Amino acid sequence: MMRPVAPTCPVLSEAERVERAAAALSPLERDVLALSAGRGLRNPEIAARLGIRERRAERILARALRKFARELEERPRGLGRFWRR
């Protein structure tokens, strides 16, 4: 009798994990995050560059950081994502 084999999760490189996390963001979230983390701009500068209000830039950045961090977490995909909010 054969034993069932547990499914294996591929081990992703750091670059692949970052790419996957970035892909989970909307284009606007990626832009705001890139301007903040990549260019070192502050919320008023980001807002001016993108033509949005400063408060909106702040909220988008906070949401992008949460989504990005959540996607970087190493965890198996499955039903756990169903219950997380």
Secondary structure as UniProt FT lines:
FT   HELIX           14..23
FT   HELIX           27..33
FT   HELIX           34..38
FT   HELIX           43..50
FT   HELIX           54..72
FT   HELIX           80..83
//
